[in-house]
Amino acid sequence: MRKIFIFLLVVTLVLTSLVACSSDEDTAQKTQDQIIAEIKAEMEAEAKLKADKDVHNLDAVFTFIASEYPEYTREDFDKWTPNFFDLNANGKDEVVFTTTYFDGNLRTAIVIKVEEGEFKEIPSYIHLAKYENNISFEQGFLVNRSKSGGTGAFYYNMDLYVYDGYRIFNTLERSIRLKATVSAPDTSYNITSQMQGSLDDFVITLTKLDNQTEKEEVIAQDQYAYDSEGMFFWRKPRSLSNTAKRFEQVYNGDNLWDTIRYFDDHLYHFDKEGVKDFSMKVMQVIQKDRDKIYPRNDSVVYYITDEFYDFKTNDLDISALDEDTKAILKFIRDNGVYELSKSFYADQGEIMEGGFVVSIQPWAFEMLRPAVHAAYPDRFNPYNYNSIEPFLVPHIHFNAVKQVENTSIVYPNVYVYSYEDVKKLEGAETWKTNVIMPVNIVGK
């Protein structure tokens, strides 16, 4: 700024010297002093404006937010809670705005920093729960302990975010349950948790108290270990007993969904060898189904055209298809674990329509995650499900564009529920993203 001032001063002196040639010296001096004073005033005002750009100056922060998000009013802004943290350890605070009950029309946190004297938003997707959002900054993690639920059932969860200098993203595949209170006519219980260790390597134990029988038991225990290079957590369930059935006692050749559900329900009651054996055999069934749907890396799925598909209803009518194709599609529809999906490809704001693919049904995938981890423990990150390709897994359940833009997953599969959701990704900052939309298989 000093160099700019000197430059402007030189220019001013040259200009005023010209004025002096045609005017008397007093007039020239007066003109010179006025110009210098005006320049100094402008520069001081600019310096003051930049100095005022501090995240603790909420009036100035609101002015910036309103310029980026004109849908928010000052009345909305005043209902938000500002949380100040030094996220990148540079001695300067950033501000994280949260709310409860979605007051002020805020459903995801907004994070603001000052960089080179200017306000900037830090890209993020921090979902805000309805009842509580307790944001803290601990051991390098931005922690949100939240409360959600509804009448008779409330759930307390924890999410762990990191700031990589550009954006903030979640390091967990799914939220960690901390507590639950459920009170209904047919059931009533409380779940509490105990954590041991630091936030980058801890064990969490869940204990359930049945309020009707007064029976208390440990129901889950997981270890979470943070990979600082990849910026993600590995979750490892711990055995509480060895009372679960063997795979052969559960699977009858035609009940894969029920078998996966049994595995999920009894996850903590296998020993080390038992959980691996059960997991490997589940994956072998999935591989056989894969070979049935995609024999020799080909499939009737690849040859289904939009002639039989209705974008408006999202229905695929199989009535006019050949019997072999019908048989495969009916198997996919009736299996419960798989879904036929319409695929799209989102990259750098462009959406390209693809063909039809087979994906893992979301609830089945949630229960299947630990089996994949146990069967293939040497994967390079917890989002790698190459072992069950070409089946696609739903990494992300679509809620908002920011959620997709700020994922840390490379080549993510985004599960959407409608074509309207697909269109929302047009113009978004996506990168090599697969979008899968489940299709209704109708007809006989």
C-alpha positions as CSV (number, residue, x, y, z in Angstrom):
1,M,0.0,0.0,0.0
2,R,2.9,2.3,0.7
3,K,4.3,1.8,-2.8
4,I,0.9,2.6,-4.3
5,F,0.7,5.8,-2.2
6,I,4.2,6.9,-3.4
7,F,3.3,6.1,-7.0
8,L,0.1,8.1,-6.8
9,L,2.0,10.9,-5.1
10,V,4.5,11.1,-7.9
11,V,1.6,11.2,-10.4
12,T,0.0,13.9,-8.4
13,L,3.1,16.0,-8.3
14,V,3.5,15.8,-12.1
15,L,-0.1,16.8,-12.6
16,T,0.1,19.7,-10.2
17,S,3.3,20.9,-11.7
18,L,1.4,21.2,-15.0
19,V,-1.2,23.2,-13.2
20,A,1.5,25.4,-11.7
21,C,2.7,26.3,-15.2
22,S,-0.6,28.0,-16.0
23,S,-1.6,29.2,-12.5
24,D,0.1,31.0,-9.7
25,E,2.1,29.1,-7.1
26,D,-0.5,29.4,-4.3
27,T,-3.3,27.9,-6.4
28,A,-1.0,25.0,-7.6
29,Q,0.0,24.2,-4.0
30,K,-3.6,24.2,-2.8
31,T,-4.6,21.9,-5.6
32,Q,-1.7,19.6,-4.8
33,D,-2.6,19.4,-1.1
34,Q,-6.2,18.7,-1.9
35,I,-5.4,15.8,-4.2
36,I,-3.0,14.3,-1.7
37,A,-5.5,14.6,1.1
38,E,-8.2,12.9,-1.0
39,I,-5.9,10.0,-1.9
40,K,-4.8,9.6,1.7
41,A,-8.5,9.6,2.8
42,E,-9.4,7.0,0.3
43,M,-6.5,4.7,1.3
44,E,-7.2,5.1,5.0
45,A,-10.9,4.3,4.3
46,E,-9.8,1.2,2.4
47,A,-7.4,0.1,5.2
48,K,-10.2,0.6,7.8
49,L,-12.6,-1.4,5.7
50,K,-10.2,-4.3,5.5
51,A,-9.4,-4.0,9.2
52,D,-13.2,-4.2,9.9
53,K,-13.3,-7.5,8.1
54,D,-13.1,-9.7,11.1
55,V,-15.4,-12.6,11.7
56,H,-16.3,-11.2,15.1
57,N,-17.8,-8.2,13.4
58,L,-21.1,-9.8,12.7
59,D,-22.6,-6.8,10.9
60,A,-19.9,-7.0,8.3
61,V,-20.2,-10.8,8.1
62,F,-23.9,-10.5,7.5
63,T,-23.3,-8.0,4.7
64,F,-21.0,-10.6,3.0
65,I,-23.4,-13.5,3.6
66,A,-26.3,-11.5,2.2
67,S,-24.3,-10.8,-1.0
68,E,-23.7,-14.5,-1.4
69,Y,-27.1,-15.8,-0.2
70,P,-29.7,-13.1,-0.8
71,E,-32.4,-15.4,0.4
72,Y,-31.3,-14.8,4.0
73,T,-32.6,-11.7,5.8
74,R,-31.1,-10.0,8.8
75,E,-34.0,-11.4,10.8
76,D,-32.8,-14.9,9.7
77,F,-29.2,-14.1,10.5
78,D,-30.0,-12.9,14.1
79,K,-31.5,-16.4,14.9
80,W,-28.2,-18.2,14.1
81,T,-25.5,-19.1,16.6
82,P,-22.0,-18.0,15.8
83,N,-19.2,-20.4,16.9
84,F,-15.7,-19.1,16.8
85,F,-12.7,-21.4,16.2
86,D,-9.2,-21.1,14.9
87,L,-9.6,-24.0,12.4
88,N,-6.2,-23.8,10.7
89,A,-4.1,-22.8,13.7
90,N,-3.0,-19.4,12.2
91,G,-4.1,-17.3,15.2
92,K,-7.2,-16.1,13.5
93,D,-10.7,-17.3,14.1
94,E,-13.2,-18.6,11.6
95,V,-16.9,-18.5,12.4
96,V,-19.3,-21.4,12.1
97,F,-23.0,-20.5,12.0
98,T,-25.5,-23.1,13.4
99,T,-29.1,-23.1,14.5
100,T,-31.7,-25.4,16.0
101,Y,-35.3,-26.1,14.8
102,F,-34.0,-24.8,11.5
103,D,-34.5,-21.2,12.8
104,G,-33.5,-18.6,10.3
105,N,-34.1,-21.1,7.5
106,L,-30.6,-22.6,8.0
107,R,-30.3,-26.3,7.4
108,T,-26.6,-26.6,6.9
109,A,-23.8,-24.7,8.7
110,I,-22.1,-21.7,7.0
111,V,-18.4,-21.3,7.7
112,I,-16.7,-17.9,7.1
113,K,-13.1,-16.9,7.2
114,V,-11.0,-13.8,6.4
115,E,-8.3,-14.3,3.8
116,E,-6.1,-11.4,2.5
117,G,-8.5,-8.9,4.1
118,E,-11.6,-10.3,2.5
119,F,-14.5,-12.5,3.7
120,K,-14.7,-15.9,2.1
121,E,-16.9,-18.9,2.7
122,I,-15.2,-22.2,3.4
123,P,-16.9,-24.9,1.3
124,S,-18.6,-27.4,3.5
125,Y,-21.6,-29.6,4.1
126,I,-22.4,-29.8,7.8
127,H,-26.0,-31.0,8.1
128,L,-27.8,-29.5,11.0
129,A,-30.1,-31.6,13.1
130,K,-33.5,-30.3,14.4
131,Y,-33.1,-30.3,18.2
132,E,-29.4,-29.8,19.0
133,N,-26.2,-28.9,17.2
134,N,-23.3,-28.6,19.7
135,I,-20.3,-27.5,17.6
136,S,-16.8,-27.7,19.1
137,F,-13.2,-27.8,17.9
138,E,-11.3,-30.6,19.6
139,Q,-7.9,-32.2,18.8
140,G,-8.0,-30.9,15.2
141,F,-11.6,-32.0,14.5
142,L,-14.7,-29.9,14.1
143,V,-17.2,-31.9,16.1
144,N,-20.9,-31.7,15.9
145,R,-22.9,-33.5,18.6
146,S,-26.5,-33.4,17.5
147,K,-29.9,-34.5,18.5
148,S,-32.6,-35.6,16.0
149,G,-35.7,-37.7,16.0
150,G,-39.4,-37.1,16.7
151,T,-42.2,-38.0,19.0
152,G,-41.1,-40.7,21.5
153,A,-37.7,-41.3,19.9
154,F,-34.6,-39.1,20.1
155,Y,-31.1,-39.9,18.8
156,Y,-27.9,-38.2,19.8
157,N,-25.1,-38.6,17.2
158,M,-21.5,-37.3,16.6
159,D,-19.9,-36.3,13.4
160,L,-16.2,-35.5,13.0
161,Y,-15.1,-33.0,10.3
162,V,-11.7,-31.8,9.2
163,Y,-10.5,-28.6,7.4
164,D,-7.9,-29.3,4.8
165,G,-7.1,-25.6,4.1
166,Y,-9.7,-25.4,1.3
167,R,-12.9,-27.2,2.5
168,I,-14.5,-28.9,5.4
169,F,-15.7,-32.5,5.0
170,N,-16.9,-35.4,7.2
171,T,-14.3,-38.1,8.0
172,L,-16.9,-40.8,8.9
173,E,-18.9,-43.1,6.6
174,R,-21.9,-42.5,8.9
175,S,-22.6,-40.7,12.2
176,I,-21.6,-42.3,15.5
177,R,-24.4,-43.0,17.9
178,L,-23.9,-41.5,21.4
179,K,-27.2,-41.8,23.0
180,A,-30.9,-42.7,22.4
181,T,-34.1,-42.4,24.3
182,V,-37.1,-44.4,22.9
183,S,-40.5,-44.4,24.6
184,A,-43.4,-46.1,22.7
185,P,-46.3,-48.3,23.7
186,D,-44.5,-51.5,22.7
187,T,-40.9,-50.6,23.7
188,S,-39.1,-48.2,26.0
189,Y,-35.3,-48.1,26.4
190,N,-32.3,-45.8,26.8
191,I,-28.9,-46.1,25.1
192,T,-25.8,-44.5,26.6
193,S,-22.2,-44.5,25.5
194,Q,-18.7,-44.5,26.9
195,M,-15.7,-43.4,24.9
196,Q,-12.1,-44.3,25.7
197,G,-9.1,-42.8,24.0
198,S,-8.5,-39.7,22.0
199,L,-10.6,-38.5,19.1
200,D,-8.2,-39.9,16.5
201,D,-8.2,-43.4,18.1
202,F,-11.0,-44.4,20.4
203,V,-13.3,-47.2,21.4
204,I,-17.0,-46.4,22.0
205,T,-19.2,-48.8,23.9
206,L,-23.0,-48.6,23.8
207,T,-25.2,-49.9,26.7
208,K,-28.9,-50.4,26.5
209,L,-31.3,-50.2,29.4
210,D,-34.8,-51.8,28.8
211,N,-37.1,-49.6,30.9
212,Q,-39.8,-52.3,30.9
213,T,-37.7,-55.2,32.1
214,E,-34.9,-53.2,33.7
215,K,-32.4,-55.3,31.9
216,E,-29.1,-53.6,31.0
217,E,-26.6,-55.0,28.5
218,V,-23.7,-53.9,26.3
219,I,-25.0,-54.0,22.7
220,A,-22.1,-52.6,20.6
221,Q,-18.5,-51.8,20.8
222,D,-16.5,-50.2,18.0
223,Q,-13.0,-49.0,17.5
224,Y,-12.4,-45.9,15.3
225,A,-8.9,-45.2,14.0
226,Y,-8.1,-42.0,12.0
227,D,-5.9,-42.1,8.9
228,S,-4.4,-38.6,8.9
229,E,-3.1,-39.0,5.4
230,G,-6.4,-40.1,3.8
231,M,-8.4,-38.0,6.3
232,F,-10.9,-40.8,7.1
233,F,-11.8,-43.2,9.9
234,W,-11.6,-46.9,9.9
235,R,-14.4,-48.5,11.9
236,K,-13.7,-52.0,13.4
237,P,-16.5,-53.7,15.4
238,R,-15.4,-55.6,18.5
239,S,-16.7,-59.0,19.5
240,L,-18.9,-59.2,22.7
241,S,-19.5,-62.9,22.5
242,N,-19.4,-65.9,20.1
243,T,-23.1,-66.8,20.1
244,A,-24.1,-66.0,16.5
245,K,-25.1,-68.7,14.1
246,R,-22.8,-69.9,11.3
247,F,-23.6,-68.8,7.7
248,E,-24.9,-72.3,6.8
249,Q,-27.4,-72.1,9.6
250,V,-28.9,-68.9,8.3
251,Y,-28.6,-68.9,4.5
252,N,-31.0,-71.3,2.6
253,G,-30.0,-70.4,-1.0
254,D,-32.8,-67.9,-1.4
255,N,-32.7,-65.5,1.5
256,L,-29.8,-63.2,0.9
257,W,-31.6,-60.1,2.4
258,D,-32.5,-62.0,5.6
259,T,-29.0,-63.4,5.8
260,I,-27.4,-59.9,5.6
261,R,-29.9,-58.6,8.1
262,Y,-29.0,-61.4,10.5
263,F,-25.4,-60.6,10.1
264,D,-26.1,-56.9,11.0
265,D,-28.3,-57.8,14.0
266,H,-25.6,-60.1,15.4
267,L,-22.5,-58.3,14.3
268,Y,-21.0,-58.1,17.8
269,H,-21.6,-61.7,18.6
270,F,-19.2,-63.3,16.2
271,D,-15.6,-64.1,17.2
272,K,-12.8,-62.9,14.9
273,E,-12.8,-66.0,12.7
274,G,-16.6,-66.2,12.7
275,V,-17.2,-62.7,11.4
276,K,-14.7,-63.2,8.6
277,D,-16.1,-66.6,7.6
278,F,-19.7,-65.3,7.5
279,S,-18.6,-62.2,5.6
280,M,-16.7,-64.1,3.0
281,K,-19.6,-66.4,2.3
282,V,-22.0,-63.5,2.0
283,M,-19.6,-62.0,-0.6
284,Q,-19.4,-65.3,-2.4
285,V,-23.2,-65.3,-2.8
286,I,-23.1,-61.8,-4.1
287,Q,-20.4,-62.8,-6.6
288,K,-22.6,-65.7,-7.8
289,D,-25.4,-63.2,-8.3
290,R,-23.1,-60.9,-10.2
291,D,-22.1,-63.8,-12.5
292,K,-25.8,-64.5,-13.1
293,I,-26.6,-60.9,-14.0
294,Y,-23.3,-60.1,-15.7
295,P,-22.2,-63.4,-17.3
296,R,-18.7,-63.0,-18.9
297,N,-18.8,-59.3,-18.1
298,D,-21.9,-58.8,-20.3
299,S,-25.5,-58.4,-19.3
300,V,-29.0,-58.0,-20.7
301,V,-29.0,-54.8,-18.6
302,Y,-26.7,-53.1,-21.1
303,Y,-29.2,-53.6,-23.9
304,I,-32.3,-52.2,-22.3
305,T,-33.3,-49.0,-24.2
306,D,-35.4,-46.0,-23.2
307,E,-38.1,-47.3,-25.5
308,F,-39.6,-49.2,-22.5
309,Y,-38.7,-46.5,-19.8
310,D,-40.9,-43.6,-18.8
311,F,-39.0,-40.7,-17.3
312,K,-42.1,-39.1,-15.8
313,T,-43.1,-42.2,-13.7
314,N,-39.6,-43.7,-13.5
315,D,-41.2,-47.0,-14.6
316,L,-39.6,-49.7,-16.8
317,D,-42.2,-51.8,-18.4
318,I,-40.8,-55.3,-19.0
319,S,-44.0,-56.7,-20.6
320,A,-42.6,-56.5,-24.2
321,L,-39.1,-57.7,-23.4
322,D,-37.8,-61.2,-24.2
323,E,-38.1,-64.0,-21.6
324,D,-34.4,-64.1,-20.7
325,T,-34.3,-60.4,-20.0
326,K,-37.5,-60.6,-18.0
327,A,-36.1,-63.4,-15.9
328,I,-33.0,-61.3,-14.9
329,L,-35.0,-58.2,-14.2
330,K,-37.5,-60.1,-12.1
331,F,-34.6,-61.6,-10.1
332,I,-33.2,-58.1,-9.5
333,R,-36.7,-56.8,-8.5
334,D,-37.6,-59.6,-6.2
335,N,-34.2,-60.2,-4.5
336,G,-34.4,-57.3,-2.1
337,V,-30.6,-56.6,-2.2
338,Y,-30.3,-55.3,-5.7
339,E,-32.0,-52.5,-7.7
340,L,-32.1,-51.6,-11.3
341,S,-31.0,-48.0,-11.6
342,K,-30.8,-45.4,-14.3
343,S,-27.3,-44.0,-14.4
344,F,-26.0,-40.5,-15.1
345,Y,-22.5,-39.0,-15.1
346,A,-21.9,-35.6,-13.5
347,D,-18.6,-33.9,-14.1
348,Q,-17.7,-30.2,-13.8
349,G,-21.3,-29.1,-14.0
350,E,-22.3,-31.2,-16.9
351,I,-24.8,-34.1,-16.7
352,M,-24.6,-37.0,-19.2
353,E,-27.2,-39.6,-19.3
354,G,-26.1,-43.2,-19.2
355,G,-27.8,-46.6,-19.5
356,F,-29.1,-48.9,-16.9
357,V,-27.0,-50.4,-14.1
358,V,-27.5,-52.7,-11.1
359,S,-26.9,-51.1,-7.7
360,I,-27.0,-52.3,-4.1
361,Q,-30.2,-51.3,-2.3
362,P,-29.3,-48.6,0.3
363,W,-30.5,-50.4,3.4
364,A,-28.9,-53.6,2.3
365,F,-25.7,-51.7,1.7
366,E,-25.7,-50.1,5.2
367,M,-26.0,-53.6,6.7
368,L,-23.4,-55.0,4.3
369,R,-20.6,-52.5,5.0
370,P,-19.1,-54.4,7.9
371,A,-19.1,-57.6,5.9
372,V,-17.1,-56.0,3.1
373,H,-14.7,-54.6,5.7
374,A,-14.2,-58.0,7.3
375,A,-13.9,-59.9,4.0
376,Y,-11.5,-57.4,2.4
377,P,-9.5,-55.8,5.2
378,D,-6.6,-54.7,3.0
379,R,-8.6,-52.1,1.0
380,F,-6.8,-48.7,0.8
381,N,-9.8,-46.7,2.1
382,P,-13.2,-47.5,3.6
383,Y,-15.0,-46.2,0.5
384,N,-13.4,-48.8,-1.9
385,Y,-16.0,-51.3,-2.9
386,N,-14.3,-52.5,-6.1
387,S,-14.8,-56.1,-4.9
388,I,-18.5,-56.1,-5.8
389,E,-18.3,-54.2,-9.1
390,P,-20.0,-53.8,-11.5
391,F,-22.7,-53.5,-8.8
392,L,-22.6,-49.9,-7.7
393,V,-22.9,-49.0,-4.0
394,P,-24.7,-45.8,-2.8
395,H,-21.8,-43.8,-1.2
396,I,-24.0,-40.8,-0.7
397,H,-27.8,-40.4,-0.3
398,F,-28.5,-37.1,-2.0
399,N,-29.8,-34.3,0.2
400,A,-28.1,-31.2,-1.3
401,V,-25.7,-30.1,-4.0
402,K,-23.2,-29.0,-1.4
403,Q,-23.1,-32.5,0.0
404,V,-21.8,-33.8,-3.4
405,E,-19.5,-30.9,-4.0
406,N,-17.8,-31.3,-0.7
407,T,-17.4,-35.1,-0.4
408,S,-13.9,-36.5,0.1
409,I,-14.8,-39.7,-1.8
410,V,-13.1,-40.1,-5.2
411,Y,-15.5,-41.2,-7.9
412,P,-18.5,-41.2,-5.6
413,N,-21.8,-42.9,-6.4
414,V,-24.7,-40.6,-5.5
415,Y,-28.1,-42.1,-4.9
416,V,-31.0,-39.9,-5.9
417,Y,-34.7,-40.4,-5.6
418,S,-35.9,-38.5,-8.7
419,Y,-34.9,-36.9,-11.9
420,E,-35.4,-33.5,-10.3
421,D,-32.5,-34.4,-8.0
422,V,-30.4,-35.2,-11.0
423,K,-31.1,-31.8,-12.6
424,K,-30.0,-30.0,-9.4
425,L,-26.5,-31.2,-10.1
426,E,-26.3,-29.2,-13.4
427,G,-23.7,-26.5,-13.0
428,A,-22.5,-28.0,-9.7
429,E,-18.7,-28.4,-8.9
430,T,-18.8,-32.2,-9.3
431,W,-15.9,-34.4,-10.4
432,K,-16.3,-37.8,-12.0
433,T,-19.5,-38.5,-10.1
434,N,-21.8,-41.5,-10.8
435,V,-25.5,-40.7,-10.2
436,I,-27.8,-43.6,-9.7
437,M,-31.6,-43.4,-9.7
438,P,-33.6,-46.5,-8.8
439,V,-36.1,-47.6,-11.4
440,N,-39.5,-49.2,-10.8
441,I,-39.7,-52.5,-12.7
442,V,-43.3,-53.0,-13.7
443,G,-45.2,-55.5,-16.0
444,K,-45.2,-59.2,-16.3
